[in-house]
């Protein structure tokens, strides 16, 4: 059960980053709306991968 919860948490985070980028492109067309997803998405991918590696080694 714990592994499923961890997997879902990482997957939802990844999808939220992609959704934020898509919404910024569709709605904004302004550089300020795309700035947050442009910074947040790579950081989310890096920290998500690091967390997954850490959880794998911990278990």
N, C-alpha and C positions, 0 to 999 in steps of 0.2 A: 504494500500500500504506500509506503514511504517513497519508493522509487517512482511510482505513478504520479504522486503529488509533485515531486521534484521535476519530472519530465513535463508535466502540464504547466508548471510555473514558468519554466524556461521557454516553452513554446508560445505561451500567451504573451510573454514579454517580447519575443521576436516579432510576433504578428502585430503588436501594438506599434512597434517602431515602423514597420512597413505601412501600416494604416495612416500613421501621422504624416509620413512622407507623401503618400498619395493624396491625402486631404489638402496638404499645403500646396501641392502642385495644382490640384483642381480648383480650389477655392481662392487661393491667395494671389498667385502670380507676383507677389511682392517678396522681396528678398528677406524681409523680417519674418514672414510666416514660415519660410523654409529653413530658417536658421536653427531653430530648436530641434526639428527632426534630423537635420544634417549633422548635428553634434551628438544628439542622443542615440541615434541608431547605431553608429559604429561603437560607441561606448557600451551600449546594451549588448551588442554581439561579443565584444571582448570580455566583459564581466560575466556574461552568461556562460561563455566557453570556459572561463577560469573557474567559475563556480561548479560547472559540471565535472571538470577535471578534479577539483578538490573533493567533491562528493564521491567520485569514483574511488579515489585513494583512501578516503575516510572509511568507507563501508567495508 
